[in-house]
Amino acid sequence: IIAGMATLAWSFVLFVVFLYVISLVLREGLGREQDPTQFEITSLFNNVPRSMLTMFRCSFGDCNTVHGTVIFERVLPIHGPTYVLFYSFVTFVISVVIFNVISAMFVETTMTAAAELNHTKKRQRLQDEALLGSKTSAIIKRILELS
């Protein structure tokens, strides 16, 4: 479990750094819009923490405005396909690449910890003198019975 905590911490760092970079890009592109008709979109990206929260929500599937419309459906007519393609790429990277890397890190850590625990148990059994003595005497008794 302790090894899993270190993996969880590094997974969190990887996810937050990626989210931070994406949020910076979207904050600069969508958060500085001066058009008052785009206030609903601009308010979701007007500063870095808000942009990170919005992208965090989007990475888990809730990419809607306060009124329930899809954010990037509203971005498409004003900004064109650039941000929509960027969002699609980001969603792909988060869902396929980053989450798979995090899963692989957990599996690898768990398997390594299990192998180490198994190796420790084997080493303890081999160093157990009472077990060695009882098994040796059992083998000698069996040999003597057969002869």
C-alpha positions in Angstrom: 0.0 0.0 0.0 2.8 2.4 0.8 4.4 1.8 -2.6 1.0 2.5 -4.2 0.9 5.8 -2.4 4.1 7.0 -4.0 2.8 5.9 -7.4 -0.5 7.7 -6.7 1.4 10.9 -5.8 3.5 10.8 -9.0 0.4 10.0 -11.1 -1.3 13.1 -9.5 1.7 15.2 -10.3 1.8 14.0 -13.9 -1.9 14.7 -14.4 -1.8 18.2 -12.7 1.2 19.3 -14.7 -0.5 18.3 -18.0 -3.7 19.9 -16.9 -1.8 23.1 -15.9 -0.1 23.4 -19.4 -3.4 22.8 -21.2 -5.1 25.4 -18.9 -2.5 28.0 -19.7 -3.1 27.6 -23.4 -6.9 27.7 -23.1 -6.7 30.6 -20.6 -4.7 32.7 -23.1 -6.9 31.7 -26.1 -10.4 31.6 -24.6 -10.1 33.5 -21.3 -9.1 36.9 -22.8 -12.1 37.2 -25.1 -13.6 40.7 -25.0 -16.9 39.8 -26.8 -19.7 40.2 -24.2 -21.8 37.5 -25.9 -19.0 35.0 -25.1 -19.0 35.8 -21.3 -20.3 32.3 -20.5 -17.2 30.7 -22.2 -14.8 33.4 -21.1 -15.8 33.0 -17.5 -14.8 29.3 -17.6 -11.2 30.2 -18.7 -10.7 33.8 -17.3 -7.9 32.7 -14.9 -5.6 29.7 -14.5 -7.3 28.0 -11.5 -10.7 28.3 -13.2 -9.3 27.1 -16.4 -7.8 24.1 -14.6 -11.1 23.3 -12.9 -12.9 23.5 -16.2 -10.3 21.2 -17.9 -10.4 18.8 -14.9 -14.2 18.6 -15.3 -13.8 18.1 -19.1 -11.2 15.3 -18.6 -13.9 13.3 -16.7 -16.7 14.0 -19.2 -18.5 17.0 -17.7 -17.6 19.6 -20.4 -20.7 21.7 -20.2 -21.4 25.3 -19.3 -23.6 26.4 -16.4 -26.6 26.3 -18.7 -25.9 22.7 -19.9 -24.5 23.4 -23.4 -21.3 21.8 -24.5 -18.4 24.3 -24.1 -16.6 23.5 -27.3 -19.9 23.5 -29.3 -20.1 27.2 -28.3 -16.4 27.8 -29.1 -16.6 26.3 -32.6 -18.6 29.1 -34.4 -16.5 31.9 -32.9 -12.9 30.5 -32.9 -13.2 27.9 -35.6 -12.0 24.3 -35.4 -8.6 25.0 -33.9 -9.7 24.8 -30.2 -12.1 22.0 -30.9 -9.3 19.9 -32.4 -7.0 20.9 -29.6 -9.7 19.9 -27.0 -10.2 16.6 -28.9 -6.4 15.9 -28.8 -6.3 16.8 -25.1 -9.2 14.5 -24.3 -7.6 11.7 -26.3 -4.2 12.2 -24.5 -5.8 12.3 -21.0 -8.2 9.4 -21.5 -5.9 7.0 -23.5 -2.4 8.0 -22.7 -2.2 9.5 -19.2 -4.8 7.2 -17.6 -3.2 4.1 -19.2 0.2 5.3 -17.9 -1.2 5.7 -14.5 -2.8 2.3 -14.6 0.4 0.7 -15.8 2.4 2.4 -13.0 -0.1 0.9 -10.4 0.1 -2.5 -11.9 3.9 -2.4 -12.1 4.2 -1.2 -8.5 1.8 -3.8 -7.3 3.6 -6.7 -9.1 7.0 -5.5 -7.9 5.7 -5.3 -4.3 4.1 -8.8 -4.6 7.3 -10.3 -6.0 9.4 -8.7 -3.3 7.0 -10.0 -0.6 7.2 -13.5 -2.1 11.0 -13.3 -2.2 11.1 -12.2 1.4 8.9 -15.1 2.5 11.1 -17.6 0.6 14.2 -16.2 2.2 12.6 -16.4 5.7 11.6 -20.1 5.0 15.1 -20.9 3.9 16.6 -19.3 7.0 14.2 -21.1 9.4 16.4 -23.6 11.2 13.5 -25.3 13.0 11.7 -25.9 9.7 15.0 -27.2 8.2 15.6 -29.6 11.1 12.0 -31.0 11.1 12.1 -31.5 7.3 15.5 -33.1 7.4 14.5 -35.5 10.2 11.3 -36.4 8.3 13.4 -37.2 5.2 15.8 -39.4 7.3 12.9 -41.2 9.0 11.4 -41.9 5.6 14.7 -43.2 4.2 15.2 -45.4 7.2 11.6 -46.8 6.8 12.2 -47.7 3.2 15.4 -49.5 3.8 
